Amino acid sequence: MTSSPAAPSTTPSPVDVLVVGGGAAGLSAATVLARSRRDVVVLDAGAPRNAPADGVHAYLGHDGVPPLELLSRGRAEVSSYGGRVVVGEAVGAHLDADRVVVTAADGSAWAARHLVVTSGAIDVLPDVPGLREQWGRGVVHCPYCHGWEVRDRRVVVLATSPAAVHQAGLFGQLTEHLTVLVHDPDALDGAARERLTALGVEVVDGPATALVECDGVLTGIETAAGVVRADAVAVASVVEARSAVLEALGVPTVDLEMFGRVAARHVEVDPMGRTSVPRVWAAGNVAEPMAQVVMAASAGVRVGAMVNAELVTEDQERRLAGG
């Protein structure tokens, strides 16, 4: 990562906008703001959600680009317009008059007129040995992100909730070699089993006890009854927003329920990205847990433009008041 080191300071550095999170949303917001000649700093902990993936997909003109390469390009663009990218983790935040003060782990601090939080999310996976290690490679969750790459392969849907029926339908569009492994006995009721069987999908009872690999390549899933062969495992994660900074400012998280289960926890924003706290905004997976990279980037552009518009109004009011 080619970024500026954060210089420890006990006095917060004043900036127009601090962006917490250097993913697609954060860098997009920062680029818009920097191009509008705003003093903007991106504080990036360097832990993108999609880092294990081979490539970014469904992003027009960037299909297949490695995630870290995309971010490297984005950091260079922010810097080219005078924005700054700082390596560090935000650990605290509070409101101070008309500023939002954010502190990093190394003691650095910024007093921003507006704060944009694009800290992303993490994927909470079922407790099956090997699942996390294969995440983003042999283990996938989104057919639009990874489906083409596993087309016509042996795909096993790990059923942990009723959402597995929906997931099986999506991956069944991509391969005829589909199996549903019932990891949680409550995931499929009788009607769901009958539906899958009628559609030609094999249903196998679990639970899964471990993933099986050969030289780091996924080959199957182990159960008490034996190994179910697989080239890829599809699983529905629970998407948890990285929301500590927002929670410190009084922005709550809410549950997103899908198919009778909590699929994600995120912060609520209005259509323009405003949170419930003035001067505090959010974009990307922290606010839209199901958003792909292109959607996160789009949200970042929108928030960046809205923040700049509010700064323009504030500056005009100050000038008219003689300040």
KENU-690181 format. One record per residue (C-alpha): chain; x, y, z; residue number from 0. Coordinates in Angstrom, 2 decimals, decimal comma. Each point is the difference from the previous one (the first is absolute). Layout:
BEGIN
<node chain="A" u="X" v="Y" w="Z" resi="NUM"/>
...
This chain:
BEGIN
<node chain="A" u="0,00" v="0,00" w="0,00" resi="0"/>
<node chain="A" u="1,50" v="3,33" w="-1,07" resi="1"/>
<node chain="A" u="-1,38" v="2,31" w="2,64" resi="2"/>
<node chain="A" u="1,05" v="2,76" w="2,32" resi="3"/>
<node chain="A" u="0,91" v="-1,08" w="3,53" resi="4"/>
<node chain="A" u="-2,17" v="1,45" w="2,71" resi="5"/>
<node chain="A" u="2,00" v="2,30" w="2,24" resi="6"/>
<node chain="A" u="-0,99" v="-0,47" w="3,66" resi="7"/>
<node chain="A" u="-1,46" v="3,17" w="1,44" resi="8"/>
<node chain="A" u="-1,91" v="0,99" w="3,09" resi="9"/>
<node chain="A" u="-1,66" v="2,92" w="-1,81" resi="10"/>
<node chain="A" u="-2,55" v="-1,03" w="-2,62" resi="11"/>
<node chain="A" u="0,88" v="1,15" w="-3,50" resi="12"/>
<node chain="A" u="-2,79" v="2,04" w="-1,57" resi="13"/>
<node chain="A" u="-1,29" v="-1,28" w="-3,34" resi="14"/>
<node chain="A" u="-3,08" v="0,57" w="-2,10" resi="15"/>
<node chain="A" u="-0,86" v="-3,70" w="-0,18" resi="16"/>
<node chain="A" u="1,37" v="-3,13" w="1,60" resi="17"/>
<node chain="A" u="-0,88" v="-3,27" w="-1,71" resi="18"/>
<node chain="A" u="0,34" v="-3,08" w="2,21" resi="19"/>
<node chain="A" u="0,54" v="-3,00" w="-2,26" resi="20"/>
<node chain="A" u="1,99" v="-0,22" w="-3,22" resi="21"/>
<node chain="A" u="-2,07" v="-2,41" w="-2,07" resi="22"/>
<node chain="A" u="-1,96" v="0,74" w="-3,16" resi="23"/>
<node chain="A" u="-2,54" v="2,19" w="1,80" resi="24"/>
<node chain="A" u="2,53" v="1,99" w="2,00" resi="25"/>
<node chain="A" u="2,42" v="0,62" w="-2,84" resi="26"/>
<node chain="A" u="-2,85" v="0,98" w="-2,32" resi="27"/>
<node chain="A" u="-1,32" v="2,51" w="2,52" resi="28"/>
<node chain="A" u="3,50" v="1,38" w="0,59" resi="29"/>
<node chain="A" u="0,63" v="0,37" w="-3,74" resi="30"/>
<node chain="A" u="-3,16" v="2,04" w="-0,48" resi="31"/>
<node chain="A" u="0,91" v="2,21" w="2,96" resi="32"/>
<node chain="A" u="3,63" v="0,43" w="-1,01" resi="33"/>
<node chain="A" u="-1,06" v="0,93" w="-3,53" resi="34"/>
<node chain="A" u="-2,18" v="2,66" w="1,62" resi="35"/>
<node chain="A" u="3,16" v="1,35" w="1,69" resi="36"/>
<node chain="A" u="-0,98" v="-1,19" w="3,45" resi="37"/>
<node chain="A" u="2,60" v="-0,85" w="2,63" resi="38"/>
<node chain="A" u="-0,78" v="-3,70" w="0,36" resi="39"/>
<node chain="A" u="1,78" v="-2,79" w="1,86" resi="40"/>
<node chain="A" u="-0,74" v="-3,71" w="-0,36" resi="41"/>
<node chain="A" u="0,82" v="-2,05" w="3,11" resi="42"/>
<node chain="A" u="0,38" v="-3,60" w="-1,16" resi="43"/>
<node chain="A" u="0,56" v="-3,05" w="2,20" resi="44"/>
<node chain="A" u="0,94" v="-2,05" w="-3,06" resi="45"/>
<node chain="A" u="-2,37" v="-2,94" w="0,48" resi="46"/>
<node chain="A" u="-2,37" v="-0,06" w="-3,00" resi="47"/>
<node chain="A" u="-2,84" v="-2,51" w="0,20" resi="48"/>
<node chain="A" u="0,68" v="-1,38" w="-3,48" resi="49"/>
<node chain="A" u="3,78" v="-0,38" w="0,34" resi="50"/>
<node chain="A" u="-0,10" v="-3,84" w="-0,31" resi="51"/>
<node chain="A" u="-1,80" v="0,13" w="-3,35" resi="52"/>
<node chain="A" u="1,89" v="-0,42" w="-3,27" resi="53"/>
<node chain="A" u="-1,83" v="2,82" w="-1,72" resi="54"/>
<node chain="A" u="-2,75" v="2,59" w="0,08" resi="55"/>
<node chain="A" u="-2,98" v="-0,78" w="-2,21" resi="56"/>
<node chain="A" u="-3,09" v="1,79" w="-1,34" resi="57"/>
<node chain="A" u="1,96" v="3,28" w="0,05" resi="58"/>
<node chain="A" u="-0,20" v="1,38" w="-3,52" resi="59"/>
<node chain="A" u="3,45" v="0,45" w="-1,51" resi="60"/>
<node chain="A" u="1,73" v="-1,58" w="3,01" resi="61"/>
<node chain="A" u="-1,22" v="-3,58" w="-0,17" resi="62"/>
<node chain="A" u="2,55" v="-2,43" w="1,38" resi="63"/>
<node chain="A" u="2,37" v="2,60" w="1,44" resi="64"/>
<node chain="A" u="1,51" v="-1,25" w="3,28" resi="65"/>
<node chain="A" u="-1,60" v="1,82" w="2,97" resi="66"/>
<node chain="A" u="3,28" v="1,35" w="1,37" resi="67"/>
<node chain="A" u="1,00" v="1,29" w="-3,44" resi="68"/>
<node chain="A" u="-3,29" v="1,87" w="-0,29" resi="69"/>
<node chain="A" u="0,61" v="1,63" w="3,37" resi="70"/>
<node chain="A" u="3,55" v="0,87" w="-0,95" resi="71"/>
<node chain="A" u="-1,30" v="1,80" w="-3,07" resi="72"/>
<node chain="A" u="-2,58" v="1,76" w="2,15" resi="73"/>
<node chain="A" u="2,57" v="1,21" w="2,54" resi="74"/>
<node chain="A" u="2,14" v="1,37" w="-2,84" resi="75"/>
<node chain="A" u="-2,99" v="1,89" w="-1,40" resi="76"/>
<node chain="A" u="-0,83" v="1,53" w="3,38" resi="77"/>
<node chain="A" u="3,63" v="1,09" w="0,43" resi="78"/>
<node chain="A" u="0,13" v="1,46" w="-3,52" resi="79"/>
<node chain="A" u="-2,67" v="2,51" w="0,99" resi="80"/>
<node chain="A" u="1,66" v="0,96" w="3,29" resi="81"/>
<node chain="A" u="-1,85" v="-2,35" w="2,32" resi="82"/>
<node chain="A" u="1,95" v="-1,95" w="2,62" resi="83"/>
<node chain="A" u="-0,20" v="-3,68" w="0,86" resi="84"/>
<node chain="A" u="1,26" v="-0,88" w="3,48" resi="85"/>
<node chain="A" u="0,57" v="-3,51" w="1,29" resi="86"/>
<node chain="A" u="-1,69" v="-0,45" w="3,36" resi="87"/>
<node chain="A" u="-2,98" v="-1,31" w="1,91" resi="88"/>
<node chain="A" u="-2,65" v="2,30" w="1,44" resi="89"/>
<node chain="A" u="-0,54" v="-0,88" w="3,66" resi="90"/>
<node chain="A" u="-2,05" v="2,90" w="1,37" resi="91"/>
<node chain="A" u="-2,27" v="2,84" w="-1,03" resi="92"/>
<node chain="A" u="-1,96" v="2,82" w="1,61" resi="93"/>
<node chain="A" u="-1,77" v="3,21" w="-0,94" resi="94"/>
<node chain="A" u="1,63" v="3,32" w="0,88" resi="95"/>
<node chain="A" u="-2,12" v="3,03" w="-0,89" resi="96"/>
<node chain="A" u="-0,16" v="0,06" w="-3,82" resi="97"/>
<node chain="A" u="2,72" v="-2,63" w="-0,43" resi="98"/>
<node chain="A" u="0,19" v="-3,78" w="0,16" resi="99"/>
<node chain="A" u="3,20" v="-1,12" w="1,71" resi="100"/>
<node chain="A" u="1,39" v="-3,43" w="-0,88" resi="101"/>
<node chain="A" u="3,00" v="-1,63" w="1,67" resi="102"/>
<node chain="A" u="2,19" v="-2,71" w="-1,51" resi="103"/>
<node chain="A" u="1,70" v="-2,86" w="1,81" resi="104"/>
<node chain="A" u="3,37" v="1,77" w="-0,10" resi="105"/>
<node chain="A" u="-1,38" v="3,14" w="1,65" resi="106"/>
<node chain="A" u="-0,45" v="2,04" w="-3,15" resi="107"/>
<node chain="A" u="-3,22" v="1,99" w="-0,12" resi="108"/>
<node chain="A" u="-1,98" v="2,08" w="-2,46" resi="109"/>
<node chain="A" u="-2,71" v="2,60" w="0,58" resi="110"/>
<node chain="A" u="-2,19" v="-0,19" w="-3,09" resi="111"/>
<node chain="A" u="-2,82" v="2,25" w="-1,08" resi="112"/>
<node chain="A" u="-1,66" v="-3,15" w="-1,33" resi="113"/>
<node chain="A" u="0,73" v="-3,69" w="0,55" resi="114"/>
<node chain="A" u="-0,64" v="-2,68" w="-2,63" resi="115"/>
<node chain="A" u="0,13" v="-3,56" w="1,34" resi="116"/>
<node chain="A" u="0,64" v="-2,68" w="-2,62" resi="117"/>
<node chain="A" u="1,56" v="-2,58" w="2,31" resi="118"/>
<node chain="A" u="-1,74" v="-2,92" w="-1,69" resi="119"/>
<node chain="A" u="-1,02" v="-3,27" w="1,56" resi="120"/>
<node chain="A" u="1,18" v="-3,47" w="0,90" resi="121"/>
<node chain="A" u="-1,53" v="-3,35" w="-0,91" resi="122"/>
<node chain="A" u="-0,88" v="-2,26" w="2,92" resi="123"/>
<node chain="A" u="0,15" v="-3,61" w="-1,20" resi="124"/>
<node chain="A" u="-1,29" v="-3,28" w="1,45" resi="125"/>
<node chain="A" u="2,46" v="-1,69" w="2,35" resi="126"/>
<node chain="A" u="1,31" v="-2,64" w="-2,39" resi="127"/>
<node chain="A" u="3,77" v="-0,64" w="-0,10" resi="128"/>
<node chain="A" u="1,50" v="1,14" w="-3,29" resi="129"/>
<node chain="A" u="-2,87" v="2,29" w="-0,96" resi="130"/>
<node chain="A" u="1,77" v="3,25" w="0,88" resi="131"/>
<node chain="A" u="3,27" v="-1,15" w="-1,59" resi="132"/>
<node chain="A" u="-1,75" v="-0,64" w="-3,33" resi="133"/>
<node chain="A" u="-2,12" v="3,17" w="0,18" resi="134"/>
<node chain="A" u="0,07" v="1,87" w="-3,28" resi="135"/>
<node chain="A" u="1,55" v="-2,94" w="-1,86" resi="136"/>
<node chain="A" u="-1,65" v="-3,40" w="0,45" resi="137"/>
<node chain="A" u="-2,69" v="1,48" w="2,25" resi="138"/>
<node chain="A" u="-2,25" v="2,64" w="-1,55" resi="139"/>
<node chain="A" u="-3,25" v="1,74" w="0,86" resi="140"/>
<node chain="A" u="-1,10" v="2,19" w="-2,90" resi="141"/>
<node chain="A" u="-0,86" v="-1,42" w="-3,43" resi="142"/>
<node chain="A" u="0,48" v="3,43" w="-1,57" resi="143"/>
<node chain="A" u="3,48" v="0,36" w="1,52" resi="144"/>
<node chain="A" u="1,25" v="-3,57" w="-0,48" resi="145"/>
<node chain="A" u="-2,61" v="-2,01" w="-1,88" resi="146"/>
<node chain="A" u="1,56" v="0,10" w="-3,46" resi="147"/>
<node chain="A" u="3,27" v="-1,30" w="1,44" resi="148"/>
<node chain="A" u="-1,72" v="-3,16" w="1,35" resi="149"/>
<node chain="A" u="-2,29" v="-0,63" w="-2,98" resi="150"/>
<node chain="A" u="-0,44" v="-3,65" w="-0,90" resi="151"/>
<node chain="A" u="1,99" v="-1,04" w="3,08" resi="152"/>
<node chain="A" u="-1,15" v="-2,09" w="2,96" resi="153"/>
<node chain="A" u="-1,56" v="2,57" w="2,32" resi="154"/>
<node chain="A" u="-1,25" v="-0,86" w="3,48" resi="155"/>
<node chain="A" u="-2,34" v="2,45" w="1,71" resi="156"/>
<node chain="A" u="0,56" v="-0,16" w="3,76" resi="157"/>
<node chain="A" u="-3,52" v="0,41" w="1,37" resi="158"/>
<node chain="A" u="0,05" v="1,93" w="3,28" resi="159"/>
<node chain="A" u="-3,38" v="1,73" w="-0,40" resi="160"/>
<node chain="A" u="-3,04" v="0,06" w="-2,31" resi="161"/>
<node chain="A" u="2,00" v="2,38" w="-2,20" resi="162"/>
<node chain="A" u="1,73" v="-3,09" w="-1,37" resi="163"/>
<node chain="A" u="-2,94" v="-0,71" w="-2,31" resi="164"/>
<node chain="A" u="0,40" v="3,44" w="-1,60" resi="165"/>
<node chain="A" u="3,77" v="-0,44" w="-0,22" resi="166"/>
<node chain="A" u="-0,42" v="-3,43" w="-1,59" resi="167"/>
<node chain="A" u="-2,21" v="1,53" w="-2,66" resi="168"/>
<node chain="A" u="2,58" v="2,65" w="-0,86" resi="169"/>
<node chain="A" u="2,91" v="-2,43" w="-0,22" resi="170"/>
<node chain="A" u="-2,19" v="-2,55" w="-1,77" resi="171"/>
<node chain="A" u="-0,20" v="2,50" w="-2,85" resi="172"/>
<node chain="A" u="3,79" v="-0,43" w="-0,40" resi="173"/>
<node chain="A" u="0,55" v="-3,73" w="0,43" resi="174"/>
<node chain="A" u="-1,91" v="-3,26" w="-0,21" resi="175"/>
<node chain="A" u="2,35" v="-1,59" w="2,55" resi="176"/>
<node chain="A" u="-1,70" v="1,43" w="3,07" resi="177"/>
<node chain="A" u="-0,39" v="-1,50" w="3,47" resi="178"/>
<node chain="A" u="-1,59" v="1,48" w="3,12" resi="179"/>
<node chain="A" u="1,64" v="-1,17" w="3,23" resi="180"/>
<node chain="A" u="-2,27" v="0,56" w="3,01" resi="181"/>
<node chain="A" u="2,36" v="1,37" w="2,65" resi="182"/>
<node chain="A" u="-2,76" v="1,30" w="2,28" resi="183"/>
<node chain="A" u="-2,93" v="-2,45" w="0,28" resi="184"/>
<node chain="A" u="-2,43" v="2,93" w="0,20" resi="185"/>
<node chain="A" u="1,24" v="1,49" w="-3,27" resi="186"/>
<node chain="A" u="-2,34" v="-2,00" w="-2,23" resi="187"/>
<node chain="A" u="-3,54" v="-1,04" w="0,77" resi="188"/>
<node chain="A" u="-1,78" v="-2,83" w="-1,80" resi="189"/>
<node chain="A" u="-1,38" v="2,23" w="-2,71" resi="190"/>
<node chain="A" u="3,43" v="1,46" w="-0,76" resi="191"/>
<node chain="A" u="1,53" v="-3,48" w="-0,25" resi="192"/>
<node chain="A" u="-2,76" v="-1,12" w="-2,35" resi="193"/>
<node chain="A" u="0,44" v="3,09" w="-2,14" resi="194"/>
<node chain="A" u="3,76" v="-0,50" w="-0,36" resi="195"/>
<node chain="A" u="-0,38" v="-3,69" w="-0,75" resi="196"/>
<node chain="A" u="-2,64" v="0,71" w="-2,63" resi="197"/>
<node chain="A" u="2,43" v="2,45" w="-1,62" resi="198"/>
<node chain="A" u="2,66" v="-2,70" w="-0,19" resi="199"/>
<node chain="A" u="2,16" v="1,32" w="2,83" resi="200"/>
<node chain="A" u="1,55" v="-2,63" w="2,26" resi="201"/>
<node chain="A" u="-0,61" v="0,63" w="3,71" resi="202"/>
<node chain="A" u="2,50" v="-1,48" w="2,48" resi="203"/>
<node chain="A" u="-0,33" v="0,06" w="3,77" resi="204"/>
<node chain="A" u="2,88" v="1,40" w="2,06" resi="205"/>
<node chain="A" u="1,26" v="1,67" w="1,96" resi="206"/>
<node chain="A" u="3,28" v="0,83" w="-1,72" resi="207"/>
<node chain="A" u="2,99" v="-0,78" w="2,22" resi="208"/>
<node chain="A" u="2,87" v="1,35" w="-2,13" resi="209"/>
<node chain="A" u="1,03" v="1,03" w="-3,46" resi="210"/>
<node chain="A" u="2,27" v="-2,39" w="-1,91" resi="211"/>
<node chain="A" u="2,93" v="1,36" w="-2,00" resi="212"/>
<node chain="A" u="2,81" v="-1,31" w="-2,17" resi="213"/>
<node chain="A" u="3,01" v="2,32" w="-0,32" resi="214"/>
<node chain="A" u="-2,18" v="2,92" w="1,09" resi="215"/>
<node chain="A" u="-2,72" v="-0,74" w="-2,55" resi="216"/>
<node chain="A" u="-3,50" v="-0,82" w="1,26" resi="217"/>
<node chain="A" u="-1,12" v="-3,53" w="-0,87" resi="218"/>
<node chain="A" u="-2,94" v="-0,65" w="2,31" resi="219"/>
<node chain="A" u="-1,85" v="0,35" w="3,29" resi="220"/>
<node chain="A" u="0,27" v="-2,58" w="2,71" resi="221"/>
<node chain="A" u="-3,09" v="-1,26" w="1,87" resi="222"/>
<node chain="A" u="-0,55" v="-2,84" w="2,46" resi="223"/>
<node chain="A" u="-1,23" v="-2,12" w="-2,92" resi="224"/>
<node chain="A" u="2,95" v="0,75" w="-2,27" resi="225"/>
<node chain="A" u="1,37" v="2,63" w="-2,35" resi="226"/>
<node chain="A" u="-2,20" v="1,95" w="-2,39" resi="227"/>
<node chain="A" u="2,13" v="0,87" w="-3,01" resi="228"/>
<node chain="A" u="0,13" v="3,68" w="-0,86" resi="229"/>
<node chain="A" u="1,94" v="2,47" w="-2,13" resi="230"/>
<node chain="A" u="-1,66" v="2,92" w="1,75" resi="231"/>
<node chain="A" u="-2,13" v="0,58" w="3,08" resi="232"/>
<node chain="A" u="-2,67" v="2,70" w="0,05" resi="233"/>
<node chain="A" u="-0,93" v="1,31" w="3,42" resi="234"/>
<node chain="A" u="-2,03" v="2,93" w="1,28" resi="235"/>
<node chain="A" u="2,05" v="2,08" w="2,42" resi="236"/>
<node chain="A" u="-1,38" v="2,44" w="2,56" resi="237"/>
<node chain="A" u="1,32" v="3,42" w="-1,03" resi="238"/>
<node chain="A" u="1,05" v="2,04" w="3,04" resi="239"/>
<node chain="A" u="0,66" v="3,73" w="-0,49" resi="240"/>
<node chain="A" u="3,30" v="1,35" w="1,32" resi="241"/>
<node chain="A" u="-1,90" v="2,67" w="1,86" resi="242"/>
<node chain="A" u="2,02" v="0,74" w="3,17" resi="243"/>
<node chain="A" u="0,72" v="3,61" w="-1,01" resi="244"/>
<node chain="A" u="-3,64" v="0,64" w="-0,84" resi="245"/>
<node chain="A" u="-1,22" v="-1,64" w="3,20" resi="246"/>
<node chain="A" u="2,36" v="2,23" w="1,99" resi="247"/>
<node chain="A" u="-1,81" v="2,97" w="-1,52" resi="248"/>
<node chain="A" u="-3,43" v="-1,39" w="0,85" resi="249"/>
<node chain="A" u="-0,87" v="-1,50" w="-3,37" resi="250"/>
<node chain="A" u="-1,72" v="-3,36" w="0,67" resi="251"/>
<node chain="A" u="0,17" v="-3,19" w="-2,02" resi="252"/>
<node chain="A" u="-3,11" v="-1,79" w="-1,18" resi="253"/>
<node chain="A" u="-0,72" v="-3,54" w="-1,16" resi="254"/>
<node chain="A" u="-0,81" v="-0,88" w="-3,57" resi="255"/>
<node chain="A" u="-2,22" v="-3,07" w="-0,17" resi="256"/>
<node chain="A" u="-0,26" v="-2,17" w="-3,09" resi="257"/>
<node chain="A" u="-1,61" v="-3,42" w="-0,40" resi="258"/>
<node chain="A" u="-0,86" v="-0,20" w="3,69" resi="259"/>
<node chain="A" u="3,49" v="0,69" w="1,35" resi="260"/>
<node chain="A" u="2,23" v="2,95" w="0,86" resi="261"/>
<node chain="A" u="2,10" v="0,32" w="-3,15" resi="262"/>
<node chain="A" u="1,88" v="3,14" w="0,97" resi="263"/>
<node chain="A" u="0,50" v="2,78" w="2,54" resi="264"/>
<node chain="A" u="0,55" v="3,48" w="-1,38" resi="265"/>
<node chain="A" u="-0,48" v="3,70" w="0,68" resi="266"/>
<node chain="A" u="-2,98" v="1,86" w="-1,37" resi="267"/>
<node chain="A" u="0,48" v="2,96" w="-2,33" resi="268"/>
<node chain="A" u="-2,34" v="2,13" w="-2,03" resi="269"/>
<node chain="A" u="0,05" v="-0,21" w="-3,83" resi="270"/>
<node chain="A" u="2,89" v="2,47" w="-0,11" resi="271"/>
<node chain="A" u="2,12" v="-1,80" w="2,61" resi="272"/>
<node chain="A" u="-0,74" v="2,11" w="3,07" resi="273"/>
<node chain="A" u="-0,07" v="-1,78" w="3,35" resi="274"/>
<node chain="A" u="-2,14" v="1,10" w="2,94" resi="275"/>
<node chain="A" u="2,91" v="2,13" w="1,29" resi="276"/>
<node chain="A" u="0,67" v="3,37" w="-1,71" resi="277"/>
<node chain="A" u="3,24" v="0,21" w="-2,00" resi="278"/>
<node chain="A" u="0,38" v="-3,77" w="0,05" resi="279"/>
<node chain="A" u="-0,52" v="-2,03" w="-3,17" resi="280"/>
<node chain="A" u="0,39" v="-3,63" w="-1,00" resi="281"/>
<node chain="A" u="0,34" v="-1,89" w="-3,27" resi="282"/>
<node chain="A" u="0,92" v="-3,45" w="-1,27" resi="283"/>
<node chain="A" u="-0,48" v="-3,28" w="1,85" resi="284"/>
<node chain="A" u="-0,20" v="1,67" w="3,41" resi="285"/>
<node chain="A" u="-3,36" v="1,40" w="-1,16" resi="286"/>
<node chain="A" u="-0,90" v="-2,32" w="-2,90" resi="287"/>
<node chain="A" u="1,20" v="-3,47" w="1,02" resi="288"/>
<node chain="A" u="-1,00" v="-1,70" w="-3,26" resi="289"/>
<node chain="A" u="1,60" v="2,58" w="-2,29" resi="290"/>
<node chain="A" u="2,62" v="-1,18" w="-2,48" resi="291"/>
<node chain="A" u="3,14" v="2,04" w="-0,67" resi="292"/>
<node chain="A" u="-1,54" v="2,06" w="-2,79" resi="293"/>
<node chain="A" u="-2,98" v="0,86" w="2,22" resi="294"/>
<node chain="A" u="2,30" v="1,01" w="2,87" resi="295"/>
<node chain="A" u="2,00" v="2,22" w="-2,34" resi="296"/>
<node chain="A" u="-3,20" v="1,60" w="-1,27" resi="297"/>
<node chain="A" u="-1,18" v="0,70" w="3,55" resi="298"/>
<node chain="A" u="3,37" v="1,57" w="0,77" resi="299"/>
<node chain="A" u="-0,29" v="2,34" w="-2,97" resi="300"/>
<node chain="A" u="-3,50" v="1,03" w="1,08" resi="301"/>
<node chain="A" u="1,04" v="0,66" w="3,60" resi="302"/>
<node chain="A" u="3,10" v="1,90" w="-1,08" resi="303"/>
<node chain="A" u="-2,10" v="2,28" w="-2,16" resi="304"/>
<node chain="A" u="-2,57" v="0,56" w="2,76" resi="305"/>
<node chain="A" u="2,66" v="0,81" w="2,59" resi="306"/>
<node chain="A" u="1,63" v="2,50" w="-2,36" resi="307"/>
<node chain="A" u="-3,39" v="1,62" w="-0,66" resi="308"/>
<node chain="A" u="-0,55" v="0,45" w="3,74" resi="309"/>
<node chain="A" u="3,49" v="1,42" w="0,43" resi="310"/>
<node chain="A" u="-0,69" v="2,49" w="-2,80" resi="311"/>
<node chain="A" u="-3,13" v="1,20" w="1,81" resi="312"/>
<node chain="A" u="1,86" v="0,26" w="3,32" resi="313"/>
<node chain="A" u="2,80" v="2,00" w="-1,63" resi="314"/>
<node chain="A" u="-2,46" v="2,35" w="-1,65" resi="315"/>
<node chain="A" u="-1,89" v="0,61" w="3,23" resi="316"/>
<node chain="A" u="3,26" v="0,72" w="1,82" resi="317"/>
<node chain="A" u="1,06" v="2,52" w="-2,65" resi="318"/>
<node chain="A" u="-3,38" v="1,70" w="0,03" resi="319"/>
<node chain="A" u="0,22" v="0,26" w="3,76" resi="320"/>
<node chain="A" u="3,41" v="1,58" w="-0,32" resi="321"/>
<node chain="A" u="1,82" v="-2,95" w="1,56" resi="322"/>
